Amino acid sequence: MKLLLAHPTRRLPVFIGQSADGRYHVIYDNCSLGSYAQAHQAIDDAAGGHTFSPPDGTDPGSLGLSDDIGDCVPAGSLL
């Protein structure tokens, strides 16, 4: 998985990664919370809390994510 974008949160950063098959994934605490055809779909669902929940039970919708791709930073800046 290649991490592309990130959004800092109060807890842990949320990453948008791309797998070898070209799908985009919402990554939180090293877990994929969903697979998407487009990066903007992953960001929209993460911001709205419409992803799978991570094992720690965090509600992704409570993390304060923006649905604007411009608010993301390069993933490497938060690693």
C-alpha positions as CSV (number, residue, x, y, z in Angstrom):
1,M,0.0,0.0,0.0
2,K,1.4,3.4,-1.0
3,L,0.3,6.2,1.3
4,L,-0.6,9.3,-0.7
5,L,-2.4,11.8,1.4
6,A,-3.1,12.4,5.1
7,H,-5.3,14.5,7.3
8,P,-4.3,15.1,10.9
9,T,-6.9,14.5,13.6
10,R,-7.0,14.9,17.4
11,R,-6.1,11.2,17.7
12,L,-4.2,9.7,14.8
13,P,-3.8,10.8,11.2
14,V,-6.1,9.4,8.6
15,F,-4.3,8.4,5.4
16,I,-5.5,7.8,1.8
17,G,-3.5,5.0,0.3
18,Q,-3.5,3.3,-3.1
19,S,-3.1,-0.5,-3.3
20,A,-1.4,-2.4,-6.2
21,D,-4.7,-2.9,-7.9
22,G,-5.3,0.9,-8.1
23,R,-8.0,1.1,-5.5
24,Y,-7.9,3.9,-2.9
25,H,-8.2,3.1,0.8
26,V,-9.0,5.1,3.9
27,I,-6.3,4.0,6.4
28,Y,-6.6,4.7,10.2
29,D,-4.4,3.1,12.8
30,N,-2.9,0.8,10.1
31,C,-6.4,-0.6,9.2
32,S,-8.2,-0.1,5.8
33,L,-11.6,1.3,6.5
34,G,-12.8,0.9,2.9
35,S,-11.8,0.6,-0.7
36,Y,-12.8,3.1,-3.4
37,A,-12.3,3.6,-7.1
38,Q,-11.5,7.3,-6.7
39,A,-9.5,9.2,-4.1
40,H,-12.2,11.8,-3.6
41,Q,-14.8,9.0,-2.8
42,A,-12.5,7.8,0.0
43,I,-12.1,11.3,1.4
44,D,-15.9,12.0,1.2
45,D,-16.8,8.8,3.0
46,A,-14.1,9.3,5.6
47,A,-15.3,12.9,6.3
48,G,-18.9,11.8,6.6
49,G,-18.1,8.8,8.8
50,H,-19.4,6.4,6.1
51,T,-16.5,3.9,6.4
52,F,-16.0,0.7,8.3
53,S,-15.1,1.4,12.0
54,P,-11.5,0.6,13.1
55,P,-10.9,-2.1,15.7
56,D,-10.6,0.5,18.5
57,G,-14.2,1.5,17.9
58,T,-13.4,5.1,16.9
59,D,-16.2,6.7,14.9
60,P,-14.5,8.1,11.8
61,G,-17.2,10.8,11.6
62,S,-16.0,12.2,14.9
63,L,-12.5,12.9,13.8
64,G,-13.2,16.2,12.2
65,L,-12.0,15.3,8.7
66,S,-12.6,17.7,5.8
67,D,-14.2,16.5,2.6
68,D,-12.0,18.9,0.6
69,I,-9.0,17.1,-0.9
70,G,-7.1,20.4,-0.7
71,D,-7.1,20.1,3.1
72,C,-5.0,17.0,2.9
73,V,-1.2,17.0,3.2
74,P,1.3,14.7,1.6
75,A,1.3,11.4,3.6
76,G,5.1,11.6,4.2
77,S,4.7,14.8,6.2
78,L,2.8,12.9,9.0
79,L,4.7,9.6,9.1
